[in-house]
Amino acid sequence: MLKKSIVLVLVFCLTITLALAGCSKQTDTASQGEEKQVADQISEAGSKDAGDVQKQESDETAPNPAKTRKSSDAFVVGDGGGFKGQFISTYNSTVTDAYVMKLCFSPLLRYNNKGEIEPVVAKSYDVSEDKKTFTFHLRDDVKFSDGTPLTAKDVAFTYNTIADPSYDGRHTAVVQEMVGFKEYNDDEAGKVKTMSGIKIVDEHTISFTFNEALRTNIENFVGQLYIIPEHYYGFEKGKTVDIKAKQHEVVGSGPYKLVNFEPGQFVELAINENYFHENKPKIPKVIIKKTEDATQTEELIAGQIDMIAGEIDPDKLAAAKDSGFVDFYQYPRSGYGYLKFNTQEAPTNDKNVRKALVYGFNRKAFVDAFFKGLAKTQDVPINQVAWGYTKELQEKLISYDYNPEEAGKLLDEAGWKMGDDGFRYKDGKKLSVQIASISDMEMWEMVAGLMADNYKKIGVELKIGMMDFNSLMTKVYDERDGFNMYSMAVTYYTPDPANDLYSAWHSKYDVPGGDNTAQFRNEKNDELLENIRKEFDIEKAKKMYEEWALNINDEMPILILYANLYTDMVNNRVKGYSPTAIYNWSNDIVNMSIEE
């Protein structure tokens, strides 16, 4: 049960390079011949979004109030998401908490802003001839913020944690297909001490073996789990409640360390003097501050914050531009906003009803009114920067542009007949749709108003249950009933989202806490998702993506509201920032500096 999406996302530019080798091979060895050509092909496909960032520079001479504020040595990020305090990667589930995680901890590997895999804690790795075993050679100079060396034991501990039988987080999919997972996870007596597929070779060498060779196995090591120290977060098997109690405490090996956390308000970070990397952080302090959507831009203009990441509102972009000292970094969002259907609850358990509800909502009118040219509609749940989202696929998809006549026909076929009161009925029951949504969102207010009007015209009664984010998460992930649709957005951190799609749509994840929150069950869907991950030939994988997308485009378990552009608004005193769709400021912090 993986997210993100965050949730949560990756290129795999080295996967096939290594996998096609005739024998085990280290990643820091130059590729030759045909092998190099394959690597070049994958690197090009996976990093296509890296050049899609457009920067609009500001006026360096404009008066800049941030330079004179009391905390002028701090980089202050305004964020509307708030904090759950899930700062360790084994429990992290929100974008805001992920910022802290990425600043304070380190993964084995990560993607850079060129879409390339680069080593972090691991200095290199080997892949076995059968493509099932990854052996990582760790740096010997990595220390946690308390001065304790990071070793292979800490890496094993991090991965074993999410396989523990008592673990109730959302990242089990990272280890679920490793050798020994079932035996370790089923053992509640505490006799099995580690997954047999994880082997500590020595203090700085560790191997992971999977049950089968998958193109996507590499993704389990690229920015998915950030290594946590066993000596601090250690727990007795079966008692992950002990580590969960410490998830808001931070002892990591990243460039920063936590110095102050005010739940729901702000996080303050200072440079980790034990940070191992050659490229040291240059900004003395980082503050992530909870800001209200209505006043966020005003705080940026007043110099109270230095950055708003991922802005989507054109009016706010225009207001910030008038300040004169804000730089704009614009790029395609690696994700989308959506309304996901509950496919097990009537009436949305009927495919025709789902299709009618998509046809019956004028998404383009909403997108044009709200985003003013900074978004488009989309008819399949693949992120727009994914290499599998090809032009050929897009041309084959059913287009669900606003068509109330078609919606009416589908509802008629489903047995919902129009009554004298303007609503449809079947077996004496009114056609009513219940939507669960986050309260106090300006965008959702516009969606809800337009949707209620559109649906009334096709005879559908719309009911909306507003709640805070945590309550919505509980309803859709844990309770899993009492709604027909729910609103949310997702961001992927990979241009090959096969693993994310697998956990979001495969029927095995239609369980409490699972990521298949649509509760979608479709045999063809499951088979295609399984096969996509097994294909190492990128061109064949594209065709498999296409087949999967066409199937889900017909079943329509999701209404995608928009696929938009993101804009990072940054005070021009901040230098060195270079984002992409899958690489944000928390990845790039060591390259950034503040101009006095």
matplotlib code that plots the C-alpha trace (Angstrom):
import matplotlib.pyplot as plt

x = [0.0, 2.1, 1.9, 2.6, 1.3, 1.9, 1.8, 4.2, 7.2, 10.4, 12.6, 14.4, 17.2, 19.7, 17.3, 17.7, 21.3, 22.1, 19.5, 20.6, 24.2, 25.4, 26.6, 26.3, 27.6, 28.2, 26.4, 29.5, 31.0, 30.6, 28.2, 29.2, 27.7, 24.0, 23.7, 24.6, 22.1, 19.3, 20.4, 20.3, 16.8, 15.4, 17.2, 15.7, 12.2, 12.3, 13.7, 11.6, 10.0, 13.4, 13.5, 9.8, 10.5, 10.1, 11.5, 10.2, 12.7, 11.8, 13.4, 16.5, 16.3, 12.8, 12.5, 12.6, 11.0, 12.3, 15.9, 15.1, 12.9, 14.2, 14.6, 16.4, 18.9, 16.0, 14.3, 10.6, 8.2, 4.5, 2.5, -1.3, -1.2, -0.3, 1.6, 0.6, 4.0, 4.8, 8.4, 9.9, 9.4, 7.9, 4.8, 5.0, 1.8, 1.5, 3.4, 4.1, 5.5, 7.5, 9.3, 10.7, 11.5, 13.5, 15.4, 16.3, 16.8, 18.6, 17.6, 19.8, 19.3, 17.3, 16.5, 18.3, 16.9, 18.0, 15.9, 18.9, 19.3, 22.1, 23.6, 23.0, 23.7, 24.6, 27.8, 27.0, 25.0, 25.0, 22.2, 22.3, 22.2, 18.6, 17.7, 16.2, 18.9, 20.2, 23.4, 24.1, 27.6, 27.1, 29.3, 31.3, 31.2, 27.5, 26.4, 23.1, 22.5, 23.5, 26.9, 26.1, 27.4, 24.8, 25.4, 23.7, 21.9, 20.0, 19.0, 17.8, 15.9, 14.1, 12.9, 12.0, 9.9, 7.2, 7.0, 6.3, 3.0, 1.9, 2.8, -0.3, 1.3, 0.8, 4.2, 4.1, 4.1, 7.8, 8.7, 5.7, 7.4, 10.7, 11.7, 10.7, 8.1, 5.2, 7.1, 8.2, 4.8, 2.9, 5.2, 3.5, 5.4, 8.6, 10.7, 11.5, 13.9, 14.3, 13.0, 15.2, 15.5, 17.4, 21.0, 23.6, 26.9, 29.0, 28.8, 28.5, 27.1, 23.5, 21.4, 17.7, 16.2, 12.8, 10.5, 10.5, 12.3, 10.4, 11.4, 10.1, 12.0, 14.6, 11.9, 11.8, 15.2, 14.9, 13.5, 10.8, 12.3, 14.6, 16.9, 16.2, 18.6, 17.8, 19.5, 16.9, 13.7, 14.3, 11.3, 10.5, 9.0, 5.2, 5.3, 5.6, 3.4, 6.7, 8.2, 4.9, 5.1, 8.4, 7.4, 7.4, 11.0, 13.9, 17.3, 18.4, 21.4, 20.0, 21.3, 19.1, 18.0, 14.7, 15.1, 11.5, 8.1, 4.8, 2.1, -0.1, 1.8, 5.5, 8.7, 12.1, 15.2, 18.9, 22.0, 23.0, 26.7, 27.2, 25.8, 28.1, 27.7, 30.3, 27.7, 26.9, 23.7, 24.2, 21.0, 21.4, 17.7, 14.6, 11.2, 8.0, 5.1, 1.4, -0.3, -3.9, -4.9, -6.6, -3.6, -0.6, 0.2, -0.1, 2.6, 4.9, 4.4, 5.1, 8.3, 7.1, 7.6, 10.1, 8.3, 4.9, 5.4, 3.0, 0.6, -2.3, -4.4, -3.8, -5.1, -2.5, 0.2, -0.7, -0.8, 2.7, 4.1, 3.1, 5.5, 8.5, 10.8, 9.2, 10.7, 8.3, 9.2, 6.4, 6.2, 3.7, 2.3, 3.2, -0.3, -3.9, -6.9, -9.7, -13.0, -12.6, -15.7, -16.6, -17.2, -18.7, -21.5, -24.7, -25.3, -21.7, -21.1, -22.7, -20.3, -22.9, -23.7, -20.0, -19.7, -22.8, -21.5, -18.3, -20.2, -22.6, -20.1, -18.6, -15.0, -13.7, -15.9, -14.5, -10.9, -11.2, -12.8, -10.5, -7.1, -7.4, -5.3, -3.0, -4.7, -6.4, -8.8, -7.6, -9.5, -7.1, -5.2, -1.6, 0.5, 1.0, 4.9, 4.9, 6.6, 3.6, 1.2, 2.0, 0.4, -0.8, -2.6, -4.2, -5.7, -7.3, -9.0, -12.7, -13.2, -15.6, -16.2, -19.4, -22.3, -25.6, -27.4, -25.0, -25.2, -29.0, -28.8, -26.5, -28.7, -31.7, -29.8, -29.0, -32.7, -32.8, -35.8, -36.7, -39.5, -42.0, -39.9, -36.8, -34.9, -34.3, -35.7, -35.1, -37.2, -38.7, -35.3, -34.0, -30.7, -28.6, -24.8, -22.8, -19.5, -16.9, -14.7, -12.2, -13.9, -12.7, -11.2, -11.9, -11.5, -13.9, -16.6, -16.5, -16.6, -19.4, -21.6, -21.1, -21.5, -24.7, -26.2, -24.9, -26.2, -29.6, -30.0, -29.5, -31.7, -29.1, -29.3, -25.9, -25.1, -21.8, -20.2, -17.5, -14.8, -11.1, -8.3, -7.6, -11.3, -11.5, -8.4, -10.0, -13.3, -11.8, -8.9, -10.2, -14.0, -14.4, -18.1, -20.7, -19.7, -20.0, -17.1, -14.4, -12.2, -8.4, -5.3, -2.2, 1.4, 3.7, 7.5, 8.2, 7.7, 7.1, 4.2, 3.6, 4.1, 1.8, -0.9, -0.5, -1.2, -3.9, -5.9, -5.1, -7.8, -5.3, -5.2, -8.9, -8.5, -8.8, -5.9, -5.2, -4.6, -7.3, -9.8, -12.1, -12.5, -12.1, -12.2, -11.6, -9.8, -8.3, -7.1, -5.3, -3.6, -2.4, -1.0, 0.9, 2.4, 3.3, 5.9, 7.5, 8.3, 11.9, 11.6, 10.4, 8.6, 6.6, 5.9, 4.4, 2.0, 1.0, 0.4, -1.9, -3.9, -4.3, -5.3, -7.9, -9.5, -9.7, -10.9, -13.9, -14.6, -14.2, -13.6, -12.3, -13.3, -10.1, -10.9, -7.8, -4.1, -2.5, 0.7, 2.4, 4.2, 6.7, 6.8, 10.2, 11.6, 14.5, 16.9, 16.9, 19.4, 20.3, 16.8, 16.2, 13.0, 11.3, 7.9, 9.4, 12.1, 11.0, 12.7, 13.2, 15.2, 17.2, 17.9, 21.6, 22.0, 20.1, 21.4, 20.2, 21.5, 22.2]
y = [0.0, 2.7, 6.5, 9.2, 10.4, 11.9, 9.5, 9.8, 8.5, 7.7, 7.4, 4.0, 5.1, 2.5, -0.4, -2.0, -0.9, -3.2, -5.9, -6.6, -7.2, -10.8, -10.8, -8.8, -5.2, -2.1, 1.1, 3.3, 1.2, 2.8, 1.1, 0.1, -1.0, -2.1, -1.8, 1.9, 2.5, 1.0, 3.2, 6.3, 5.4, 5.0, 8.1, 10.2, 8.8, 9.1, 12.6, 14.3, 16.7, 18.1, 20.6, 21.6, 24.2, 27.8, 30.5, 34.1, 36.2, 39.3, 42.7, 42.5, 46.2, 46.1, 46.8, 43.4, 43.4, 39.9, 41.2, 43.4, 41.0, 39.7, 36.1, 37.2, 34.3, 31.8, 30.3, 30.5, 28.3, 28.9, 25.8, 25.3, 21.6, 21.7, 19.0, 15.5, 15.1, 12.0, 12.9, 9.4, 7.8, 4.6, 6.5, 9.6, 10.2, 13.9, 16.3, 18.8, 16.2, 14.8, 18.1, 17.6, 14.0, 14.8, 17.6, 15.5, 12.0, 10.3, 7.5, 4.9, 6.5, 9.4, 11.2, 14.5, 17.4, 15.8, 12.7, 10.5, 8.1, 9.2, 7.6, 9.0, 6.7, 4.0, 4.8, 2.0, -1.2, -4.4, -6.3, -10.1, -12.0, -13.1, -9.4, -10.3, -9.3, -5.8, -5.4, -2.0, -0.7, 2.0, 5.1, 4.6, 8.3, 8.7, 9.8, 10.6, 14.0, 12.6, 11.5, 7.8, 6.1, 4.8, 1.2, -1.7, -2.6, 0.7, 0.1, -3.4, -2.0, 0.6, -1.9, -4.6, -2.0, -1.8, -5.6, -6.0, -7.7, -4.8, -2.1, 0.0, 2.5, 2.9, 1.7, -2.1, -2.4, -1.4, -4.7, -6.9, -8.7, -9.3, -12.8, -13.7, -11.0, -13.4, -15.4, -12.3, -10.6, -13.7, -14.3, -12.6, -14.6, -12.8, -15.8, -14.6, -11.7, -10.3, -10.9, -13.6, -11.6, -8.9, -9.9, -7.8, -8.8, -6.5, -3.1, -1.3, -3.9, -5.1, -7.1, -7.3, -10.2, -10.1, -13.0, -12.1, -9.9, -6.6, -3.5, -1.5, -3.2, -0.4, 2.0, 0.5, 2.1, 5.5, 8.0, 5.6, 5.0, 7.3, 5.5, 5.7, 4.7, 1.5, 2.8, 5.6, 4.2, 0.6, -1.5, -5.0, -7.0, -6.7, -3.3, -0.7, 1.4, 2.4, 3.8, 5.4, 7.4, 8.8, 9.7, 13.4, 13.2, 13.4, 11.8, 11.6, 11.9, 14.6, 18.1, 19.6, 18.6, 19.5, 22.1, 23.2, 21.7, 23.4, 20.9, 22.4, 25.6, 25.4, 23.4, 25.0, 23.3, 24.1, 22.7, 19.2, 19.7, 15.9, 15.9, 13.7, 14.9, 16.9, 19.5, 21.1, 23.2, 26.9, 28.3, 28.5, 27.9, 26.5, 27.2, 25.6, 27.6, 26.8, 29.5, 30.1, 29.9, 33.3, 35.2, 33.1, 35.4, 38.5, 37.0, 36.4, 40.0, 41.3, 39.3, 37.3, 34.0, 33.3, 30.6, 29.2, 25.8, 24.5, 27.5, 26.9, 30.0, 32.5, 35.4, 34.8, 34.5, 37.8, 39.5, 38.1, 39.3, 42.8, 42.8, 42.9, 40.6, 37.2, 34.6, 32.1, 28.5, 26.9, 23.2, 20.4, 18.9, 15.2, 14.4, 15.6, 16.6, 14.0, 12.7, 9.0, 6.7, 4.2, 1.3, -1.0, 1.4, 2.0, 3.7, 4.2, 0.4, 0.6, 1.5, 3.3, 5.5, 6.4, 7.2, 9.3, 11.3, 12.1, 13.1, 15.1, 17.4, 20.3, 19.9, 22.2, 25.0, 24.6, 24.3, 27.4, 29.4, 28.5, 27.9, 30.4, 28.4, 26.8, 23.3, 20.9, 17.9, 14.3, 11.0, 8.4, 8.4, 8.5, 11.5, 13.8, 13.6, 9.8, 8.3, 5.9, 8.7, 8.8, 10.9, 7.6, 6.6, 10.0, 9.8, 6.4, 7.3, 7.9, 11.6, 12.4, 16.0, 17.5, 15.7, 15.8, 13.9, 11.0, 11.0, 10.8, 7.9, 6.0, 6.6, 5.4, 2.2, 1.7, 1.9, 5.3, 7.0, 10.7, 11.5, 14.4, 16.3, 16.4, 13.7, 10.1, 7.0, 3.3, 0.8, 3.8, 5.2, 8.6, 8.8, 10.5, 10.8, 11.5, 13.3, 13.4, 16.5, 18.7, 21.8, 25.3, 24.9, 27.8, 25.4, 22.9, 25.5, 26.3, 22.6, 21.8, 24.7, 23.9, 20.1, 20.5, 22.6, 20.2, 17.1, 18.6, 18.9, 15.1, 14.2, 13.5, 14.8, 15.8, 15.6, 16.9, 16.0, 18.5, 17.5, 18.2, 16.4, 13.8, 12.9, 12.4, 10.2, 8.0, 7.8, 6.7, 4.6, 3.0, 3.1, 2.8, 3.4, 6.2, 8.0, 7.6, 9.9, 11.7, 14.6, 14.7, 15.3, 13.2, 13.9, 11.2, 11.3, 9.1, 9.2, 5.4, 5.1, 1.4, 0.6, 3.5, 2.4, -1.2, -0.2, 2.3, 0.1, -3.6, -5.5, -6.9, -3.4, -3.2, -3.7, -1.3, 1.0, 0.0, 2.5, 1.1, 3.5, 3.2, -0.5, -1.2, -4.9, -5.9, -9.1, -7.6, -4.6, -6.8, -8.8, -5.8, -4.1, -7.2, -7.5, -3.9, -4.1, -7.3, -5.8, -4.5, -3.4, 0.2, 0.2, -2.9, -1.4, 1.6, -0.7, -2.4, 1.0, 1.8, -1.4, -0.8, 2.8, 1.9, -0.6, 1.8, 4.6, 2.4, 1.3, 4.9, 4.5, 8.0, 11.5, 13.5, 17.2, 18.7, 18.1, 21.5, 23.4, 24.1, 27.4, 27.8, 31.5, 32.3, 35.5, 36.5, 36.6, 32.8, 31.6, 28.3, 26.7, 24.2, 22.2, 19.7, 18.0, 15.2, 17.2, 20.0, 22.4, 19.9, 17.8, 20.8, 22.6, 22.0, 23.8, 26.9, 29.9, 33.3, 36.5, 39.1]
z = [0.0, -1.4, -1.4, -2.1, -4.1, -2.0, -2.2, -3.9, -8.1, -10.8, -14.0, -14.3, -16.6, -15.1, -14.7, -18.1, -18.4, -15.6, -16.2, -19.8, -18.7, -19.1, -15.5, -12.3, -13.0, -10.9, -11.8, -11.8, -14.7, -18.1, -20.4, -23.9, -27.2, -27.4, -23.6, -23.7, -26.5, -24.3, -21.4, -23.6, -24.8, -21.3, -20.0, -22.8, -22.2, -18.5, -18.3, -20.9, -18.4, -17.2, -20.1, -19.6, -16.9, -17.9, -15.7, -15.7, -14.0, -11.9, -11.5, -9.4, -8.6, -7.2, -3.4, -1.6, 1.9, 2.7, 2.8, 5.8, 7.8, 11.1, 9.8, 6.6, 6.9, 6.7, 3.7, 4.6, 2.6, 2.9, 2.7, 2.9, 3.7, 7.3, 9.2, 10.4, 12.0, 9.9, 9.3, 8.9, 5.6, 6.9, 7.9, 5.7, 3.7, 2.9, 0.7, 3.5, 5.9, 2.9, 2.6, 6.2, 5.4, 2.3, 4.1, 7.2, 5.9, 2.9, 0.6, -1.1, -4.5, -5.9, -9.1, -10.0, -12.0, -15.2, -14.6, -13.8, -11.0, -8.7, -5.6, -2.1, 0.8, -1.7, -3.7, -6.3, -6.7, -8.6, -10.3, -10.5, -13.8, -13.1, -12.4, -9.0, -6.6, -5.9, -3.9, -2.6, -1.6, 1.0, 1.6, 4.8, 5.8, 6.4, 9.9, 11.4, 13.0, 16.4, 15.1, 14.9, 11.7, 9.2, 8.3, 6.5, 9.7, 9.5, 5.9, 6.8, 9.7, 7.6, 5.1, 7.7, 9.6, 6.8, 6.6, 10.3, 11.1, 13.3, 10.7, 9.8, 7.5, 3.7, 2.2, 2.4, -1.4, -1.3, 0.3, -0.4, -3.3, -1.7, -0.8, 2.7, 3.1, 3.8, 6.3, 8.2, 8.0, 9.1, 12.1, 15.0, 17.6, 16.7, 15.7, 12.2, 12.8, 9.2, 5.7, 4.2, 1.0, 2.9, 3.6, 5.4, 3.7, 5.9, 7.6, 4.3, 1.9, 1.8, -0.8, -1.6, -3.5, -5.2, -6.0, -9.7, -12.1, -12.6, -14.5, -11.6, -8.8, -8.9, -7.8, -4.3, -3.7, -5.5, -3.0, -1.7, 1.8, 3.5, 5.9, 9.6, 12.5, 14.3, 17.5, 17.8, 16.3, 17.2, 18.4, 19.4, 16.5, 16.5, 18.3, 15.6, 17.9, 19.5, 16.3, 15.4, 18.6, 17.4, 13.8, 14.6, 16.0, 13.7, 13.7, 10.1, 7.7, 5.5, 5.0, 7.7, 11.2, 13.1, 15.7, 16.3, 15.4, 16.3, 15.3, 12.6, 12.5, 11.4, 11.2, 11.8, 10.5, 10.8, 9.0, 10.0, 10.8, 10.3, 6.7, 4.6, 1.1, -0.7, -1.7, 1.7, 2.4, 2.1, 3.6, 7.5, 8.3, 6.6, 7.9, 6.5, 7.7, 7.6, 5.5, 4.7, 1.0, 1.1, 2.5, 1.2, -1.8, 0.4, 2.7, -0.3, -1.5, 2.0, 2.2, 5.1, 3.1, 0.3, -1.6, -2.6, -4.3, -6.9, -7.2, -9.6, -9.3, -12.2, -10.1, -7.4, -10.0, -11.4, -8.0, -7.2, -10.5, -9.7, -6.7, -9.1, -7.0, -7.5, -9.9, -11.5, -12.3, -14.4, -15.3, -16.0, -12.9, -12.6, -11.5, -11.6, -9.5, -9.5, -8.2, -7.7, -7.8, -5.1, -7.5, -4.9, -3.6, -5.5, -7.9, -8.9, -8.9, -12.4, -15.2, -17.2, -14.2, -13.8, -17.5, -17.4, -14.4, -16.3, -19.5, -17.4, -15.9, -17.9, -16.8, -19.6, -18.3, -14.9, -16.1, -18.3, -15.6, -12.8, -14.4, -17.3, -19.7, -17.1, -17.2, -19.5, -19.1, -19.2, -19.6, -18.1, -14.7, -16.0, -15.1, -18.1, -18.0, -18.0, -21.0, -21.2, -21.9, -25.6, -28.3, -29.9, -26.7, -26.3, -29.8, -29.1, -25.8, -25.4, -24.9, -22.1, -23.1, -21.8, -23.4, -21.3, -24.1, -24.0, -20.2, -20.4, -22.8, -20.5, -17.5, -19.4, -20.3, -16.7, -15.8, -14.3, -15.7, -15.4, -13.0, -13.0, -10.4, -12.7, -10.9, -12.1, -10.3, -10.4, -8.4, -6.5, -5.5, -6.5, -8.3, -5.7, -5.6, -2.3, -2.7, 0.2, -0.1, 1.9, 3.3, 2.8, -0.7, -3.1, -6.1, -4.8, -4.2, -7.9, -8.8, -6.5, -7.7, -11.4, -10.8, -8.9, -11.7, -14.4, -12.6, -12.0, -15.8, -16.2, -13.3, -10.6, -7.1, -5.7, -2.0, -0.6, 2.7, 3.7, 6.1, 7.0, 5.2, 7.9, 8.2, 4.4, 4.5, 7.2, 5.3, 2.0, 3.1, 6.3, 6.4, 2.6, 2.5, 2.8, -0.4, -4.2, -5.1, -3.2, -4.3, -4.0, -6.1, -6.6, -7.6, -8.9, -8.5, -11.4, -15.2, -15.0, -12.6, -13.0, -9.3, -8.3, -10.7, -9.5, -5.9, -6.8, -9.1, -8.6, -6.7, -4.1, -2.7, -2.3, 1.5, 4.5, 4.4, 0.8, -2.0, -4.3, -2.8, -5.8, -4.7, -8.4, -9.3, -12.9, -14.0, -17.2, -15.3, -12.8, -15.5, -17.4, -14.3, -13.4, -16.9, -17.4, -14.5, -16.0, -19.4, -19.7, -23.3, -23.2, -26.5, -25.6, -22.2, -23.9, -25.8, -22.5, -20.9, -23.8, -23.4, -19.7, -20.3, -22.9, -20.5, -17.6, -19.9, -20.7, -17.1, -15.9, -12.2, -11.9, -13.1, -13.7, -13.1, -14.4, -15.4, -14.7, -14.7, -11.5, -10.7, -8.0, -6.9, -5.4, -3.9, -6.2, -3.3, -3.5, -6.1, -7.6, -7.8, -10.6, -10.4, -12.7, -12.5, -10.3, -8.5, -6.2, -3.8, -1.0, -3.4, -4.6, -1.3, -1.2, -4.5, -3.3, -1.5, -0.2, -1.6, 1.1]

ax = plt.figure().add_subplot(projection="3d")
ax.plot(x, y, z, "-o")
ax.set_aspect("equal")
plt.show()
